Amino acid sequence: MTTTMRMSHVPSSPTTDGVELQWAATEIASLLRQSEPGSVVGAVLQQTLRELSSLKSSTGTVVGPFRMKAA
């Protein structure tokens, strides 16, 4: 027996906003300055900044957790 589920509302794809990215990067940088050099927390914050920078410079469209370049 096959069961199908119908969704009456499909959520729209998330998009990134440059202002939000800048705000997040500023806040993460502030936390990074307060962390201990070489700490695990600092490493995670640095990686987060790199990811935000990647999103900001990406010309692709954000679809869920993935970025796709426009063809």
Buried (B, 14 or more C-beta within 10 A) or exposed (E): EEEEEEEEEEEEEEEBEEEEBEEBBEEBBEBBEEBEEEEEEBEBBBEBBEEBEEBEEEEEEBEEEEBEEEE
